[in-house]
Amino acid sequence: MNEQSTETVSLDQAKVGRLSRMDALQQQAMAQANRAQHQQRLRNVQLALTAIEEQSYGFCEECGEDIPIARLEASPESIYCINCKNRLEQNEPL
C-alpha cells in the first residue's frame, strides 16, 4: 500500500462520472481501513515482543491460562485464549 492511496480524491467531474468518483472514494476508504488494521497488528506484535522480554508471553490476559501453541503459531500477537476471545467478541462478561 502506498501513501497515494490515502490522499484526498479529487477528480475532474467533467471527465469522470459520478460512479467513478464514488468508486475512488470507496477504494480510498478501504485503503485507509487496511492501513489502520496493519498499524494495529504492528502495535500488537510490539506488545507481544515486550511480553516475551517480560516472560509473560503466551498467557491469556483475562484468565491467566496458557494460550495454546497452535493459536500462537497462527496469531503470535494473541493476548487472549480462544474462550476469552470468543466471549469478548460476543460481548459477554469475561
Secondary structure, DSSP 8 states (H G I E B T S, - for coil): --GGGGS-----TTTS-HHHHHHHHHHHHHHHHHHHHHHHHHHHHHHHHHHHHTT-TTB-TTT--B--HHHHHH-TT--S-HHHHHHHHTT---
